[in-house]
Amino acid sequence: MNFELDDIQSSIQQTFRKFVDEKVKPAAAEIDEKKEFPLVLFKEVGKLGFFGMRYPEEAGGSGSDILSYCLAVIELARGSMSLAAACSMQSLMATYFLYRLGNDEIKSNYFIPAINGDKIGGICMTEPNAGSDLNSIATTAKVSDHGFSLSGQKTWVTSARVADFFTVFARTDNHDKLSLFFVPTDLKGVNIGKNIEKLGVCGSVTNEVYFDEVQLPPQFLLGAIGEGAKYLIEILAEIRIMTAALAVGVATAAFEDAVEFAKVRVQFGRPIGAFQAIRMKAADMAVQLETAKQMLFYSAWLCDQKIARQKEAMIVKLYASECANTICDEASRIMASYGYAKEYPMERYLRDARFTLIGGGTSEILKINIAKELGL
Ligand SMILES: Cc1cc2nc3c(=O)[nH]c(=O)nc-3n(C[C@H](O)[C@H](O)[C@H](O)COP(=O)(O)OP(=O)(O)OC[C@H]3O[C@@H](n4cnc5c(N)ncnc54)[C@H](O)[C@@H]3O)c2cc1C
């Protein structure tokens, strides 16, 4: 096995690292405090080609492997989880179904602008009574001679209030399984509800969304009726690997800050990094971070070899997100009051890392599905 990054992968890592150090890190606290979508940086990420990385060149993307994509996600999350969460949503879930199932008009008017960062997309799955259990989705698309009439309520929709289009999971009135719909946000009956105030990733804005008899032409049905869950599964492993990369990114930031702090903070006449209690914490964090990173690169490699392994993707998402939360917690303890102060980014890392426990499936749901993969 070759563990070395190739020239292209290294160059992508360096490009995003430089961008994050120069532009994202200095802006990260403000993005969090303002709780507004970071449009300027989002567009710059678009110019770096991030949103098209996972799409082939003939579709307008760059056809990058998922390992390269993960290297970019790690760097973005190391700088600002808010920016990274908004950008990774745009690069996969918000655009995948348009690429995979949209007609030429949808592709040229929405997909291509979206992968260039000129249009923003959102994904509407979750509802007040349907989170992990997507089978409980109650949004309905009534079939008519002219297409569909969409009604229902969604919640937790990332980027909703700045979005130009959504992919909506709904049930048609003639089928018991889920279907996907393309919904431009300027259609009559699409209403953006309240802002959801949250603990972390505050600059990655989230809203409720209401659909009130939104009239959709037949071509806005994406793929076949009742096949929505099947299309989602096609991209699920990739979403989980991406979420693991977000976790590795924020954990890296917390780990690096804590180690640096331990070198310079002097108590009882010595740098605190000289005390065994702190050294043990740092070593444990290093082992966890390294393990998560290697698992991430392995599952990305499997995906790149087209060995689609749902199990490995779930394992790395579970492990990396749990680790990121432990690492941010321990890093914050090392910095004590400095880890608690708004003046330093540590408290933000701690809040932001919680998101990785939820997006891409909660730890409980992942464990249930890993056990299923084991035949239990
Ligand atoms: C920052 C953020 C951004 C998001 N962005 C989007 C978005 O853009 N679009 C979108 O559609 N959604 C989005 N979501 C919603 C997200 O997908 C859901 O929060 C997630 O699916 C979990 O659903 P829930 O919060 O309703 O929890 P629930 O499913 O209600 O779960 C509650 C608890 O019960 C546990 N649980 C549930 N079922 C079982 C079971 N069978 N066995 C054991 N335990 C169980 C869960 O693990 C969890 O601990 C976002 C969420 C967050 C936090």
The ligand as a Tripos MOL2 file, in Angstrom:
@<TRIPOS>MOLECULE
LIG
   53    58     1     0     0
SMALL
NO_CHARGES

@<TRIPOS>ATOM
      1 C1        -26.4170   21.9460   12.0640 C.3       1 LIG1
      2 C2        -27.3800   21.0330   11.4140 C.ar      1 LIG1
      3 C3        -27.6210   21.1340   10.0570 C.ar      1 LIG1
      4 C4        -28.5690   20.3160    9.4500 C.ar      1 LIG1
      5 N1        -28.8190   20.4720    8.1130 N.ar      1 LIG1
      6 C5        -29.8170   19.7580    7.5430 C.ar      1 LIG1
      7 C6        -30.1880   19.9820    6.1730 C.ar      1 LIG1
      8 O1        -29.5790   20.7920    5.4710 O.2       1 LIG1
      9 N2        -31.2360   19.2930    5.6510 N.ar      1 LIG1
     10 C7        -31.9410   18.3720    6.3920 C.ar      1 LIG1
     11 O2        -32.8680   17.7800    5.8620 O.2       1 LIG1
     12 N3        -31.6140   18.1230    7.7050 N.ar      1 LIG1
     13 C8        -30.5800   18.7910    8.2870 C.ar      1 LIG1
     14 N4        -30.2510   18.5760    9.6050 N.ar      1 LIG1
     15 C9        -31.0600   17.6550   10.3840 C.3       1 LIG1
     16 C10       -30.3630   16.3440   10.6830 C.3       1 LIG1
     17 O3        -30.2540   15.5850    9.5140 O.3       1 LIG1
     18 C11       -31.1710   15.6570   11.7720 C.3       1 LIG1
     19 O4        -30.9990   16.4310   12.9490 O.3       1 LIG1
     20 C12       -30.7250   14.2460   12.0240 C.3       1 LIG1
     21 O5        -31.1720   13.4180   10.9850 O.3       1 LIG1
     22 C13       -31.2630   13.6810   13.3410 C.3       1 LIG1
     23 O6        -32.6320   13.8850   13.4420 O.3       1 LIG1
     24 P1        -33.2790   14.5480   14.7650 P.3       1 LIG1
     25 O7        -32.4520   15.7040   15.1510 O.co2     1 LIG1
     26 O8        -34.7080   14.7620   14.4770 O.co2     1 LIG1
     27 O9        -33.0940   13.4510   15.8990 O.3       1 LIG1
     28 P2        -34.0100   12.1410   16.1560 P.3       1 LIG1
     29 O10       -34.0100   11.2830   14.9580 O.co2     1 LIG1
     30 O11       -35.3000   12.5350   16.7360 O.co2     1 LIG1
     31 O12       -33.1410   11.4310   17.2820 O.3       1 LIG1
     32 C14       -33.1640   11.8160   18.6490 C.3       1 LIG1
     33 C15       -32.2810   10.8370   19.4220 C.3       1 LIG1
     34 O13       -32.8380    9.5230   19.3320 O.3       1 LIG1
     35 C16       -31.8920    8.6300   18.7960 C.3       1 LIG1
     36 N5        -32.5940    7.6400   17.9700 N.ar      1 LIG1
     37 C17       -33.4480    7.8540   16.9440 C.ar      1 LIG1
     38 N6        -33.8840    6.6950   16.4470 N.ar      1 LIG1
     39 C18       -33.2900    5.7120   17.1480 C.ar      1 LIG1
     40 C19       -33.3100    4.2760   17.1170 C.ar      1 LIG1
     41 N7        -34.0290    3.6120   16.2030 N.pl3     1 LIG1
     42 N8        -32.5620    3.6010   18.0230 N.ar      1 LIG1
     43 C20       -31.8090    4.2710   18.9210 C.ar      1 LIG1
     44 N9        -31.7280    5.6010   19.0000 N.ar      1 LIG1
     45 C21       -32.4660    6.3070   18.1420 C.ar      1 LIG1
     46 C22       -30.9240    9.4780   17.9900 C.3       1 LIG1
     47 O14       -29.6610    8.8610   17.8270 O.3       1 LIG1
     48 C23       -30.8540   10.7240   18.8630 C.3       1 LIG1
     49 O15       -29.9600   10.5020   19.9310 O.3       1 LIG1
     50 C24       -29.2870   19.3550   10.2300 C.ar      1 LIG1
     51 C25       -29.0010   19.2270   11.5920 C.ar      1 LIG1
     52 C26       -28.0710   20.0540   12.1800 C.ar      1 LIG1
     53 C27       -27.8200   19.9060   13.6550 C.3       1 LIG1
@<TRIPOS>BOND
     1     1     2 1
     2     2     3 ar
     3     2    52 ar
     4     3     4 ar
     5     4     5 ar
     6     4    50 ar
     7     5     6 ar
     8     6     7 ar
     9     6    13 1
    10     7     8 2
    11     7     9 ar
    12     9    10 ar
    13    10    11 2
    14    10    12 ar
    15    12    13 ar
    16    13    14 ar
    17    14    15 1
    18    14    50 ar
    19    15    16 1
    20    16    17 1
    21    16    18 1
    22    18    19 1
    23    18    20 1
    24    20    21 1
    25    20    22 1
    26    22    23 1
    27    23    24 1
    28    24    25 2
    29    24    26 1
    30    24    27 1
    31    27    28 1
    32    28    29 2
    33    28    30 1
    34    28    31 1
    35    31    32 1
    36    32    33 1
    37    33    34 1
    38    33    48 1
    39    34    35 1
    40    35    36 1
    41    35    46 1
    42    36    37 ar
    43    36    45 ar
    44    37    38 ar
    45    38    39 ar
    46    39    40 ar
    47    39    45 ar
    48    40    41 1
    49    40    42 ar
    50    42    43 ar
    51    43    44 ar
    52    44    45 ar
    53    46    47 1
    54    46    48 1
    55    48    49 1
    56    50    51 ar
    57    51    52 ar
    58    52    53 1
@<TRIPOS>SUBSTRUCTURE
     1 LIG1         1 GROUP 0 **** ****
